[in-house]
Structures are given as structure tokens and as C-alpha cells.
């Protein structure tokens, strides 16, 4: 499948897609170079932060919903035994 995204959220979109596919990812440290005090940055703090966090929050929300549905289903099938905890 094609990974969607541009600018700063693309990196997170790739990591989330790899996670969905079960691909192991390793972190490798790199050096950061700022030319001329980072005067050429095109980062827009509010807009780009929202674009980066939206897929991450959606991924977390889907996990939380799955947990609630699984737990509710377990509780509904065995309410008195307490076997779901």
C-alpha cells in the first residue's frame, strides 16, 4: 500500500505502517546540523504538530476502542467470575 503524508507527518506515517505490518524497527542516532541558525526551516509549529499528532492519536484511539470492546465482551460473557481482569 502507498503510505500517505508529506512534510513532517510522513515519517510517523511510515513508522505506523511498519508497526501494523509487524516489521521490527531499530532506532539509530544521527547528528543534527543547523545551517545559519536554522534560518531555512519551513516548520510551522502549530500546523505541523497537529499533522504529526493526528495519525498517532488515531492509532492510539483505535487501540483504546479495541481494548474497551474486548473487555466489555469478556465482562458480558462472564460478569460474576471476574475472569476479565
PyMOL Python script that loads the backbone (N, CA, C, O; Angstrom):
from pymol import cmd

cmd.read_pdbstr("""\
ATOM      1  N   UNK A   1       0.835  -1.190   0.000  1.00  0.00           N
ATOM      2  CA  UNK A   1       0.000   0.000   0.000  1.00  0.00           C
ATOM      3  C   UNK A   1       0.874   1.247   0.000  1.00  0.00           C
ATOM      4  O   UNK A   1       2.026   1.217   0.434  1.00  0.00           O
ATOM      5  N   UNK A   2       0.326   2.301  -0.477  1.00  0.00           N
ATOM      6  CA  UNK A   2       1.031   3.584  -0.548  1.00  0.00           C
ATOM      7  C   UNK A   2       0.896   4.309   0.790  1.00  0.00           C
ATOM      8  O   UNK A   2      -0.216   4.474   1.291  1.00  0.00           O
ATOM      9  N   UNK A   3       2.003   4.738   1.370  1.00  0.00           N
ATOM     10  CA  UNK A   3       1.967   5.496   2.621  1.00  0.00           C
ATOM     11  C   UNK A   3       1.691   6.953   2.277  1.00  0.00           C
ATOM     12  O   UNK A   3       2.394   7.561   1.470  1.00  0.00           O
ATOM     13  N   UNK A   4       0.658   7.498   2.900  1.00  0.00           N
ATOM     14  CA  UNK A   4       0.304   8.892   2.647  1.00  0.00           C
ATOM     15  C   UNK A   4       0.996   9.806   3.647  1.00  0.00           C
ATOM     16  O   UNK A   4       1.309   9.412   4.771  1.00  0.00           O
ATOM     17  N   UNK A   5       1.220  11.012   3.214  1.00  0.00           N
ATOM     18  CA  UNK A   5       1.785  12.013   4.098  1.00  0.00           C
ATOM     19  C   UNK A   5       2.779  12.874   3.364  1.00  0.00           C
ATOM     20  O   UNK A   5       3.292  12.513   2.304  1.00  0.00           O
ATOM     21  N   UNK A   6       3.027  13.978   3.931  1.00  0.00           N
ATOM     22  CA  UNK A   6       4.020  14.889   3.392  1.00  0.00           C
ATOM     23  C   UNK A   6       4.585  15.677   4.564  1.00  0.00           C
ATOM     24  O   UNK A   6       4.065  15.622   5.678  1.00  0.00           O
ATOM     25  N   UNK A   7       5.622  16.386   4.300  1.00  0.00           N
ATOM     26  CA  UNK A   7       6.242  17.189   5.330  1.00  0.00           C
ATOM     27  C   UNK A   7       6.615  16.339   6.543  1.00  0.00           C
ATOM     28  O   UNK A   7       7.157  15.244   6.387  1.00  0.00           O
ATOM     29  N   UNK A   8       6.335  16.824   7.730  1.00  0.00           N
ATOM     30  CA  UNK A   8       6.826  16.191   8.952  1.00  0.00           C
ATOM     31  C   UNK A   8       6.023  14.971   9.385  1.00  0.00           C
ATOM     32  O   UNK A   8       6.543  14.145  10.135  1.00  0.00           O
ATOM     33  N   UNK A   9       4.791  14.827   8.948  1.00  0.00           N
ATOM     34  CA  UNK A   9       3.998  13.685   9.398  1.00  0.00           C
ATOM     35  C   UNK A   9       4.311  12.412   8.615  1.00  0.00           C
ATOM     36  O   UNK A   9       3.893  11.331   9.029  1.00  0.00           O
ATOM     37  N   UNK A  10       5.031  12.506   7.499  1.00  0.00           N
ATOM     38  CA  UNK A  10       5.316  11.331   6.680  1.00  0.00           C
ATOM     39  C   UNK A  10       6.130  10.293   7.452  1.00  0.00           C
ATOM     40  O   UNK A  10       5.857   9.095   7.363  1.00  0.00           O
ATOM     41  N   UNK A  11       7.112  10.744   8.195  1.00  0.00           N
ATOM     42  CA  UNK A  11       7.957   9.831   8.977  1.00  0.00           C
ATOM     43  C   UNK A  11       7.117   9.002   9.946  1.00  0.00           C
ATOM     44  O   UNK A  11       7.303   7.789  10.043  1.00  0.00           O
ATOM     45  N   UNK A  12       6.199   9.642  10.660  1.00  0.00           N
ATOM     46  CA  UNK A  12       5.339   8.930  11.594  1.00  0.00           C
ATOM     47  C   UNK A  12       4.406   7.979  10.852  1.00  0.00           C
ATOM     48  O   UNK A  12       4.149   6.873  11.328  1.00  0.00           O
ATOM     49  N   UNK A  13       3.898   8.394   9.696  1.00  0.00           N
ATOM     50  CA  UNK A  13       3.014   7.531   8.904  1.00  0.00           C
ATOM     51  C   UNK A  13       3.744   6.254   8.492  1.00  0.00           C
ATOM     52  O   UNK A  13       3.156   5.173   8.520  1.00  0.00           O
ATOM     53  N   UNK A  14       5.005   6.364   8.115  1.00  0.00           N
ATOM     54  CA  UNK A  14       5.801   5.189   7.748  1.00  0.00           C
ATOM     55  C   UNK A  14       5.993   4.283   8.961  1.00  0.00           C
ATOM     56  O   UNK A  14       5.837   3.067   8.849  1.00  0.00           O
ATOM     57  N   UNK A  15       6.328   4.853  10.113  1.00  0.00           N
ATOM     58  CA  UNK A  15       6.524   4.047  11.323  1.00  0.00           C
ATOM     59  C   UNK A  15       5.242   3.324  11.732  1.00  0.00           C
ATOM     60  O   UNK A  15       5.291   2.160  12.130  1.00  0.00           O
ATOM     61  N   UNK A  16       4.099   3.997  11.640  1.00  0.00           N
ATOM     62  CA  UNK A  16       2.831   3.358  11.984  1.00  0.00           C
ATOM     63  C   UNK A  16       2.499   2.235  11.014  1.00  0.00           C
ATOM     64  O   UNK A  16       1.997   1.193  11.435  1.00  0.00           O
ATOM     65  N   UNK A  17       2.765   2.420   9.736  1.00  0.00           N
ATOM     66  CA  UNK A  17       2.514   1.373   8.739  1.00  0.00           C
ATOM     67  C   UNK A  17       3.414   0.168   8.994  1.00  0.00           C
ATOM     68  O   UNK A  17       2.960  -0.972   8.897  1.00  0.00           O
ATOM     69  N   UNK A  18       4.670   0.404   9.315  1.00  0.00           N
ATOM     70  CA  UNK A  18       5.574  -0.697   9.642  1.00  0.00           C
ATOM     71  C   UNK A  18       5.089  -1.448  10.875  1.00  0.00           C
ATOM     72  O   UNK A  18       5.166  -2.676  10.918  1.00  0.00           O
ATOM     73  N   UNK A  19       4.595  -0.735  11.871  1.00  0.00           N
ATOM     74  CA  UNK A  19       4.061  -1.361  13.076  1.00  0.00           C
ATOM     75  C   UNK A  19       2.858  -2.237  12.749  1.00  0.00           C
ATOM     76  O   UNK A  19       2.743  -3.355  13.251  1.00  0.00           O
ATOM     77  N   UNK A  20       1.962  -1.727  11.905  1.00  0.00           N
ATOM     78  CA  UNK A  20       0.786  -2.514  11.506  1.00  0.00           C
ATOM     79  C   UNK A  20       1.187  -3.806  10.807  1.00  0.00           C
ATOM     80  O   UNK A  20       0.516  -4.829  10.942  1.00  0.00           O
ATOM     81  N   UNK A  21       2.286  -3.754  10.060  1.00  0.00           N
ATOM     82  CA  UNK A  21       2.755  -4.929   9.313  1.00  0.00           C
ATOM     83  C   UNK A  21       3.635  -5.849  10.154  1.00  0.00           C
ATOM     84  O   UNK A  21       4.046  -6.913   9.693  1.00  0.00           O
ATOM     85  N   UNK A  22       3.922  -5.441  11.378  1.00  0.00           N
ATOM     86  CA  UNK A  22       4.743  -6.266  12.260  1.00  0.00           C
ATOM     87  C   UNK A  22       6.232  -6.206  11.956  1.00  0.00           C
ATOM     88  O   UNK A  22       6.975  -7.110  12.338  1.00  0.00           O
ATOM     89  N   UNK A  23       6.671  -5.171  11.285  1.00  0.00           N
ATOM     90  CA  UNK A  23       8.080  -5.019  10.932  1.00  0.00           C
ATOM     91  C   UNK A  23       8.837  -4.446  12.125  1.00  0.00           C
ATOM     92  O   UNK A  23       8.403  -3.471  12.738  1.00  0.00           O
ATOM     93  N   UNK A  24       9.965  -5.057  12.446  1.00  0.00           N
ATOM     94  CA  UNK A  24      10.792  -4.582  13.552  1.00  0.00           C
ATOM     95  C   UNK A  24      11.559  -3.341  13.110  1.00  0.00           C
ATOM     96  O   UNK A  24      12.148  -3.317  12.029  1.00  0.00           O
ATOM     97  N   UNK A  25      11.549  -2.323  13.942  1.00  0.00           N
ATOM     98  CA  UNK A  25      12.221  -1.062  13.629  1.00  0.00           C
ATOM     99  C   UNK A  25      13.271  -0.796  14.697  1.00  0.00           C
ATOM    100  O   UNK A  25      12.997  -0.934  15.889  1.00  0.00           O
ATOM    101  N   UNK A  26      14.469  -0.415  14.275  1.00  0.00           N
ATOM    102  CA  UNK A  26      15.527  -0.061  15.214  1.00  0.00           C
ATOM    103  C   UNK A  26      15.812   1.427  15.124  1.00  0.00           C
ATOM    104  O   UNK A  26      15.805   2.012  14.041  1.00  0.00           O
ATOM    105  N   UNK A  27      16.060   2.021  16.265  1.00  0.00           N
ATOM    106  CA  UNK A  27      16.396   3.441  16.315  1.00  0.00           C
ATOM    107  C   UNK A  27      17.899   3.609  16.166  1.00  0.00           C
ATOM    108  O   UNK A  27      18.678   2.907  16.810  1.00  0.00           O
ATOM    109  N   UNK A  28      18.299   4.533  15.325  1.00  0.00           N
ATOM    110  CA  UNK A  28      19.707   4.831  15.104  1.00  0.00           C
ATOM    111  C   UNK A  28      19.898   6.327  15.309  1.00  0.00           C
ATOM    112  O   UNK A  28      19.243   7.138  14.653  1.00  0.00           O
ATOM    113  N   UNK A  29      20.781   6.686  16.204  1.00  0.00           N
ATOM    114  CA  UNK A  29      21.036   8.098  16.465  1.00  0.00           C
ATOM    115  C   UNK A  29      21.765   8.757  15.300  1.00  0.00           C
ATOM    116  O   UNK A  29      22.635   8.151  14.676  1.00  0.00           O
ATOM    117  N   UNK A  30      21.408   9.978  15.021  1.00  0.00           N
ATOM    118  CA  UNK A  30      22.075  10.740  13.967  1.00  0.00           C
ATOM    119  C   UNK A  30      22.382  12.136  14.495  1.00  0.00           C
ATOM    120  O   UNK A  30      21.765  12.593  15.457  1.00  0.00           O
ATOM    121  N   UNK A  31      23.307  12.790  13.880  1.00  0.00           N
ATOM    122  CA  UNK A  31      23.627  14.166  14.245  1.00  0.00           C
ATOM    123  C   UNK A  31      22.709  15.130  13.512  1.00  0.00           C
ATOM    124  O   UNK A  31      22.268  14.852  12.397  1.00  0.00           O
ATOM    125  N   UNK A  32      22.428  16.241  14.129  1.00  0.00           N
ATOM    126  CA  UNK A  32      21.595  17.269  13.510  1.00  0.00           C
ATOM    127  C   UNK A  32      22.468  18.463  13.170  1.00  0.00           C
ATOM    128  O   UNK A  32      23.253  18.924  13.998  1.00  0.00           O
ATOM    129  N   UNK A  33      22.330  18.955  11.963  1.00  0.00           N
ATOM    130  CA  UNK A  33      23.111  20.099  11.511  1.00  0.00           C
ATOM    131  C   UNK A  33      22.151  21.237  11.201  1.00  0.00           C
ATOM    132  O   UNK A  33      21.235  21.086  10.392  1.00  0.00           O
ATOM    133  N   UNK A  34      22.363  22.361  11.840  1.00  0.00           N
ATOM    134  CA  UNK A  34      21.555  23.550  11.578  1.00  0.00           C
ATOM    135  C   UNK A  34      22.413  24.558  10.828  1.00  0.00           C
ATOM    136  O   UNK A  34      23.369  25.101  11.380  1.00  0.00           O
ATOM    137  N   UNK A  35      22.073  24.805   9.584  1.00  0.00           N
ATOM    138  CA  UNK A  35      22.792  25.794   8.788  1.00  0.00           C
ATOM    139  C   UNK A  35      22.274  27.188   9.104  1.00  0.00           C
ATOM    140  O   UNK A  35      21.063  27.410   9.122  1.00  0.00           O
ATOM    141  N   UNK A  36      23.154  28.103   9.347  1.00  0.00           N
ATOM    142  CA  UNK A  36      22.811  29.511   9.588  1.00  0.00           C
ATOM    143  C   UNK A  36      21.741  29.665  10.658  1.00  0.00           C
ATOM    144  O   UNK A  36      20.780  30.413  10.484  1.00  0.00           O
ATOM    145  N   UNK A  37      21.916  28.946  11.775  1.00  0.00           N
ATOM    146  CA  UNK A  37      20.957  29.068  12.878  1.00  0.00           C
ATOM    147  C   UNK A  37      19.562  28.572  12.532  1.00  0.00           C
ATOM    148  O   UNK A  37      18.576  29.031  13.109  1.00  0.00           O
ATOM    149  N   UNK A  38      19.477  27.635  11.592  1.00  0.00           N
ATOM    150  CA  UNK A  38      18.202  27.048  11.173  1.00  0.00           C
ATOM    151  C   UNK A  38      17.274  28.088  10.536  1.00  0.00           C
ATOM    152  O   UNK A  38      16.051  27.975  10.625  1.00  0.00           O
ATOM    153  N   UNK A  39      17.852  29.078   9.906  1.00  0.00           N
ATOM    154  CA  UNK A  39      17.057  30.147   9.290  1.00  0.00           C
ATOM    155  C   UNK A  39      16.194  29.639   8.146  1.00  0.00           C
ATOM    156  O   UNK A  39      15.196  30.271   7.799  1.00  0.00           O
ATOM    157  N   UNK A  40      16.563  28.508   7.555  1.00  0.00           N
ATOM    158  CA  UNK A  40      15.814  27.995   6.406  1.00  0.00           C
ATOM    159  C   UNK A  40      14.737  26.996   6.761  1.00  0.00           C
ATOM    160  O   UNK A  40      14.198  26.348   5.864  1.00  0.00           O
ATOM    161  N   UNK A  41      14.404  26.844   8.014  1.00  0.00           N
ATOM    162  CA  UNK A  41      13.393  25.865   8.411  1.00  0.00           C
ATOM    163  C   UNK A  41      12.013  26.267   7.901  1.00  0.00           C
ATOM    164  O   UNK A  41      11.637  27.439   7.926  1.00  0.00           O
ATOM    165  N   UNK A  42      11.279  25.273   7.444  1.00  0.00           N
ATOM    166  CA  UNK A  42       9.909  25.502   6.988  1.00  0.00           C
ATOM    167  C   UNK A  42       8.913  24.927   7.987  1.00  0.00           C
ATOM    168  O   UNK A  42       7.733  24.786   7.667  1.00  0.00           O
ATOM    169  N   UNK A  43       9.364  24.598   9.179  1.00  0.00           N
ATOM    170  CA  UNK A  43       8.484  24.023  10.200  1.00  0.00           C
ATOM    171  C   UNK A  43       7.518  25.085  10.699  1.00  0.00           C
ATOM    172  O   UNK A  43       7.920  26.178  11.096  1.00  0.00           O
ATOM    173  N   UNK A  44       6.224  24.738  10.672  1.00  0.00           N
ATOM    174  CA  UNK A  44       5.174  25.617  11.198  1.00  0.00           C
ATOM    175  C   UNK A  44       4.692  24.961  12.484  1.00  0.00           C
ATOM    176  O   UNK A  44       3.968  23.968  12.414  1.00  0.00           O
ATOM    177  N   UNK A  45       5.058  25.467  13.642  1.00  0.00           N
ATOM    178  CA  UNK A  45       4.854  24.765  14.906  1.00  0.00           C
ATOM    179  C   UNK A  45       3.446  24.225  15.138  1.00  0.00           C
ATOM    180  O   UNK A  45       3.306  23.030  15.399  1.00  0.00           O
ATOM    181  N   UNK A  46       2.427  25.020  15.060  1.00  0.00           N
ATOM    182  CA  UNK A  46       1.079  24.542  15.363  1.00  0.00           C
ATOM    183  C   UNK A  46       0.550  23.619  14.276  1.00  0.00           C
ATOM    184  O   UNK A  46       0.099  22.509  14.562  1.00  0.00           O
ATOM    185  N   UNK A  47       0.603  24.064  13.057  1.00  0.00           N
ATOM    186  CA  UNK A  47       0.045  23.287  11.947  1.00  0.00           C
ATOM    187  C   UNK A  47       0.764  21.948  11.770  1.00  0.00           C
ATOM    188  O   UNK A  47       0.111  20.913  11.636  1.00  0.00           O
ATOM    189  N   UNK A  48       2.088  21.957  11.768  1.00  0.00           N
ATOM    190  CA  UNK A  48       2.833  20.721  11.572  1.00  0.00           C
ATOM    191  C   UNK A  48       2.708  19.789  12.777  1.00  0.00           C
ATOM    192  O   UNK A  48       2.696  18.570  12.606  1.00  0.00           O
ATOM    193  N   UNK A  49       2.614  20.332  13.979  1.00  0.00           N
ATOM    194  CA  UNK A  49       2.413  19.486  15.165  1.00  0.00           C
ATOM    195  C   UNK A  49       1.080  18.758  15.092  1.00  0.00           C
ATOM    196  O   UNK A  49       1.005  17.572  15.413  1.00  0.00           O
ATOM    197  N   UNK A  50       0.038  19.447  14.678  1.00  0.00           N
ATOM    198  CA  UNK A  50      -1.277  18.806  14.527  1.00  0.00           C
ATOM    199  C   UNK A  50      -1.210  17.715  13.472  1.00  0.00           C
ATOM    200  O   UNK A  50      -1.775  16.638  13.661  1.00  0.00           O
ATOM    201  N   UNK A  51      -0.529  17.980  12.367  1.00  0.00           N
ATOM    202  CA  UNK A  51      -0.425  16.990  11.294  1.00  0.00           C
ATOM    203  C   UNK A  51       0.364  15.764  11.740  1.00  0.00           C
ATOM    204  O   UNK A  51       0.065  14.652  11.303  1.00  0.00           O
ATOM    205  N   UNK A  52       1.355  15.942  12.592  1.00  0.00           N
ATOM    206  CA  UNK A  52       2.146  14.821  13.087  1.00  0.00           C
ATOM    207  C   UNK A  52       1.359  14.030  14.132  1.00  0.00           C
ATOM    208  O   UNK A  52       1.384  12.800  14.122  1.00  0.00           O
ATOM    209  N   UNK A  53       0.667  14.720  15.026  1.00  0.00           N
ATOM    210  CA  UNK A  53      -0.015  14.046  16.134  1.00  0.00           C
ATOM    211  C   UNK A  53      -1.327  13.378  15.739  1.00  0.00           C
ATOM    212  O   UNK A  53      -1.734  12.420  16.397  1.00  0.00           O
ATOM    213  N   UNK A  54      -1.996  13.840  14.702  1.00  0.00           N
ATOM    214  CA  UNK A  54      -3.295  13.278  14.326  1.00  0.00           C
ATOM    215  C   UNK A  54      -3.231  11.778  14.049  1.00  0.00           C
ATOM    216  O   UNK A  54      -4.035  11.040  14.621  1.00  0.00           O
ATOM    217  N   UNK A  55      -2.314  11.278  13.197  1.00  0.00           N
ATOM    218  CA  UNK A  55      -2.281   9.831  12.979  1.00  0.00           C
ATOM    219  C   UNK A  55      -1.878   9.050  14.231  1.00  0.00           C
ATOM    220  O   UNK A  55      -2.356   7.937  14.453  1.00  0.00           O
ATOM    221  N   UNK A  56      -1.003   9.632  15.044  1.00  0.00           N
ATOM    222  CA  UNK A  56      -0.596   8.963  16.280  1.00  0.00           C
ATOM    223  C   UNK A  56      -1.774   8.833  17.236  1.00  0.00           C
ATOM    224  O   UNK A  56      -1.978   7.773  17.827  1.00  0.00           O
ATOM    225  N   UNK A  57      -2.548   9.899  17.390  1.00  0.00           N
ATOM    226  CA  UNK A  57      -3.729   9.857  18.257  1.00  0.00           C
ATOM    227  C   UNK A  57      -4.786   8.908  17.700  1.00  0.00           C
ATOM    228  O   UNK A  57      -5.450   8.209  18.466  1.00  0.00           O
ATOM    229  N   UNK A  58      -4.950   8.874  16.387  1.00  0.00           N
ATOM    230  CA  UNK A  58      -5.912   7.950  15.773  1.00  0.00           C
ATOM    231  C   UNK A  58      -5.490   6.507  16.022  1.00  0.00           C
ATOM    232  O   UNK A  58      -6.330   5.658  16.318  1.00  0.00           O
ATOM    233  N   UNK A  59      -4.200   6.225  15.905  1.00  0.00           N
ATOM    234  CA  UNK A  59      -3.681   4.879  16.157  1.00  0.00           C
ATOM    235  C   UNK A  59      -3.925   4.486  17.616  1.00  0.00           C
ATOM    236  O   UNK A  59      -4.363   3.370  17.895  1.00  0.00           O
ATOM    237  N   UNK A  60      -3.641   5.402  18.543  1.00  0.00           N
ATOM    238  CA  UNK A  60      -3.877   5.138  19.967  1.00  0.00           C
ATOM    239  C   UNK A  60      -5.351   4.994  20.282  1.00  0.00           C
ATOM    240  O   UNK A  60      -5.730   4.152  21.096  1.00  0.00           O
ATOM    241  N   UNK A  61      -6.192   5.806  19.650  1.00  0.00           N
ATOM    242  CA  UNK A  61      -7.638   5.730  19.890  1.00  0.00           C
ATOM    243  C   UNK A  61      -8.198   4.403  19.409  1.00  0.00           C
ATOM    244  O   UNK A  61      -9.054   3.818  20.072  1.00  0.00           O
ATOM    245  N   UNK A  62      -7.728   3.917  18.264  1.00  0.00           N
ATOM    246  CA  UNK A  62      -8.229   2.628  17.778  1.00  0.00           C
ATOM    247  C   UNK A  62      -7.811   1.504  18.720  1.00  0.00           C
ATOM    248  O   UNK A  62      -8.570   0.556  18.919  1.00  0.00           O
ATOM    249  N   UNK A  63      -6.628   1.593  19.295  1.00  0.00           N
ATOM    250  CA  UNK A  63      -6.187   0.595  20.276  1.00  0.00           C
ATOM    251  C   UNK A  63      -7.041   0.659  21.533  1.00  0.00           C
ATOM    252  O   UNK A  63      -7.416  -0.378  22.079  1.00  0.00           O
ATOM    253  N   UNK A  64      -7.354   1.860  21.997  1.00  0.00           N
ATOM    254  CA  UNK A  64      -8.188   2.020  23.192  1.00  0.00           C
ATOM    255  C   UNK A  64      -9.596   1.493  22.955  1.00  0.00           C
ATOM    256  O   UNK A  64     -10.166   0.836  23.826  1.00  0.00           O
ATOM    257  N   UNK A  65     -10.159   1.772  21.789  1.00  0.00           N
ATOM    258  CA  UNK A  65     -11.502   1.269  21.464  1.00  0.00           C
ATOM    259  C   UNK A  65     -11.492  -0.255  21.415  1.00  0.00           C
ATOM    260  O   UNK A  65     -12.422  -0.890  21.912  1.00  0.00           O
ATOM    261  N   UNK A  66     -10.463  -0.847  20.829  1.00  0.00           N
ATOM    262  CA  UNK A  66     -10.359  -2.307  20.776  1.00  0.00           C
ATOM    263  C   UNK A  66     -10.303  -2.898  22.180  1.00  0.00           C
ATOM    264  O   UNK A  66     -10.944  -3.913  22.454  1.00  0.00           O
ATOM    265  N   UNK A  67      -9.541  -2.269  23.066  1.00  0.00           N
ATOM    266  CA  UNK A  67      -9.447  -2.742  24.443  1.00  0.00           C
ATOM    267  C   UNK A  67     -10.810  -2.708  25.123  1.00  0.00           C
ATOM    268  O   UNK A  67     -11.212  -3.678  25.766  1.00  0.00           O
ATOM    269  N   UNK A  68     -11.521  -1.588  24.980  1.00  0.00           N
ATOM    270  CA  UNK A  68     -12.836  -1.442  25.619  1.00  0.00           C
ATOM    271  C   UNK A  68     -13.810  -2.476  25.080  1.00  0.00           C
ATOM    272  O   UNK A  68     -14.546  -3.092  25.851  1.00  0.00           O
ATOM    273  N   UNK A  69     -13.824  -2.675  23.768  1.00  0.00           N
ATOM    274  CA  UNK A  69     -14.735  -3.657  23.165  1.00  0.00           C
ATOM    275  C   UNK A  69     -14.398  -5.063  23.650  1.00  0.00           C
ATOM    276  O   UNK A  69     -15.299  -5.822  24.007  1.00  0.00           O
ATOM    277  N   UNK A  70     -13.117  -5.420  23.670  1.00  0.00           N
ATOM    278  CA  UNK A  70     -12.716  -6.746  24.152  1.00  0.00           C
ATOM    279  C   UNK A  70     -13.094  -6.943  25.615  1.00  0.00           C
ATOM    280  O   UNK A  70     -13.639  -7.983  25.985  1.00  0.00           O
ATOM    281  N   UNK A  71     -12.804  -5.946  26.444  1.00  0.00           N
ATOM    282  CA  UNK A  71     -13.106  -6.055  27.866  1.00  0.00           C
ATOM    283  C   UNK A  71     -14.607  -6.131  28.100  1.00  0.00           C
ATOM    284  O   UNK A  71     -15.067  -6.926  28.921  1.00  0.00           O
ATOM    285  N   UNK A  72     -15.379  -5.309  27.384  1.00  0.00           N
ATOM    286  CA  UNK A  72     -16.839  -5.332  27.535  1.00  0.00           C
ATOM    287  C   UNK A  72     -17.400  -6.676  27.102  1.00  0.00           C
ATOM    288  O   UNK A  72     -18.309  -7.204  27.743  1.00  0.00           O
ATOM    289  N   UNK A  73     -16.872  -7.232  26.028  1.00  0.00           N
ATOM    290  CA  UNK A  73     -17.326  -8.547  25.570  1.00  0.00           C
ATOM    291  C   UNK A  73     -17.007  -9.630  26.579  1.00  0.00           C
ATOM    292  O   UNK A  73     -17.828 -10.514  26.823  1.00  0.00           O
ATOM    293  N   UNK A  74     -15.832  -9.571  27.163  1.00  0.00           N
ATOM    294  CA  UNK A  74     -15.449 -10.549  28.183  1.00  0.00           C
ATOM    295  C   UNK A  74     -16.326 -10.397  29.415  1.00  0.00           C
ATOM    296  O   UNK A  74     -16.816 -11.388  29.957  1.00  0.00           O
ATOM    297  N   UNK A  75     -16.526  -9.160  29.858  1.00  0.00           N
ATOM    298  CA  UNK A  75     -17.342  -8.916  31.043  1.00  0.00           C
ATOM    299  C   UNK A  75     -18.784  -9.360  30.812  1.00  0.00           C
ATOM    300  O   UNK A  75     -19.410  -9.914  31.715  1.00  0.00           O
ATOM    301  N   UNK A  76     -19.316  -9.123  29.619  1.00  0.00           N
ATOM    302  CA  UNK A  76     -20.697  -9.507  29.313  1.00  0.00           C
ATOM    303  C   UNK A  76     -20.863 -11.018  29.320  1.00  0.00           C
ATOM    304  O   UNK A  76     -21.934 -11.521  29.661  1.00  0.00           O
ATOM    305  N   UNK A  77     -19.820 -11.745  28.949  1.00  0.00           N
ATOM    306  CA  UNK A  77     -19.939 -13.202  28.906  1.00  0.00           C
ATOM    307  C   UNK A  77     -19.645 -13.855  30.257  1.00  0.00           C
ATOM    308  O   UNK A  77     -20.077 -14.982  30.494  1.00  0.00           O
ATOM    309  N   UNK A  78     -18.914 -13.167  31.155  1.00  0.00           N
ATOM    310  CA  UNK A  78     -18.592 -13.731  32.472  1.00  0.00           C
ATOM    311  C   UNK A  78     -18.659 -12.652  33.547  1.00  0.00           C
ATOM    312  O   UNK A  78     -17.639 -12.377  34.180  1.00  0.00           O
ATOM    313  N   UNK A  79     -19.828 -12.021  33.784  1.00  0.00           N
ATOM    314  CA  UNK A  79     -19.890 -10.878  34.709  1.00  0.00           C
ATOM    315  C   UNK A  79     -19.571 -11.205  36.165  1.00  0.00           C
ATOM    316  O   UNK A  79     -19.006 -10.364  36.864  1.00  0.00           O
ATOM    317  N   UNK A  80     -19.906 -12.373  36.631  1.00  0.00           N
ATOM    318  CA  UNK A  80     -19.723 -12.657  38.057  1.00  0.00           C
ATOM    319  C   UNK A  80     -18.395 -13.326  38.382  1.00  0.00           C
ATOM    320  O   UNK A  80     -17.976 -13.321  39.539  1.00  0.00           O
ATOM    321  N   UNK A  81     -17.730 -13.895  37.397  1.00  0.00           N
ATOM    322  CA  UNK A  81     -16.497 -14.624  37.698  1.00  0.00           C
ATOM    323  C   UNK A  81     -15.286 -13.717  37.860  1.00  0.00           C
ATOM    324  O   UNK A  81     -14.311 -14.104  38.505  1.00  0.00           O
ATOM    325  N   UNK A  82     -15.329 -12.520  37.289  1.00  0.00           N
ATOM    326  CA  UNK A  82     -14.193 -11.606  37.388  1.00  0.00           C
ATOM    327  C   UNK A  82     -12.983 -12.079  36.612  1.00  0.00           C
ATOM    328  O   UNK A  82     -11.864 -11.657  36.903  1.00  0.00           O
ATOM    329  N   UNK A  83     -13.181 -12.950  35.626  1.00  0.00           N
ATOM    330  CA  UNK A  83     -12.076 -13.529  34.868  1.00  0.00           C
ATOM    331  C   UNK A  83     -11.460 -12.575  33.854  1.00  0.00           C
ATOM    332  O   UNK A  83     -10.448 -12.913  33.239  1.00  0.00           O
ATOM    333  N   UNK A  84     -12.033 -11.409  33.664  1.00  0.00           N
ATOM    334  CA  UNK A  84     -11.527 -10.486  32.638  1.00  0.00           C
ATOM    335  C   UNK A  84     -10.376  -9.627  33.126  1.00  0.00           C
ATOM    336  O   UNK A  84      -9.634  -9.095  32.299  1.00  0.00           O
ATOM    337  N   UNK A  85     -10.194  -9.466  34.413  1.00  0.00           N
ATOM    338  CA  UNK A  85      -9.210  -8.540  34.950  1.00  0.00           C
ATOM    339  C   UNK A  85      -7.840  -9.012  34.819  1.00  0.00           C
ATOM    340  O   UNK A  85      -6.907  -8.323  35.233  1.00  0.00           O
TER     341      UNK A  85
END
""", "prot")
cmd.dss("prot")
cmd.show_as("cartoon", "prot")
cmd.util.cbc("prot")
cmd.orient("prot")
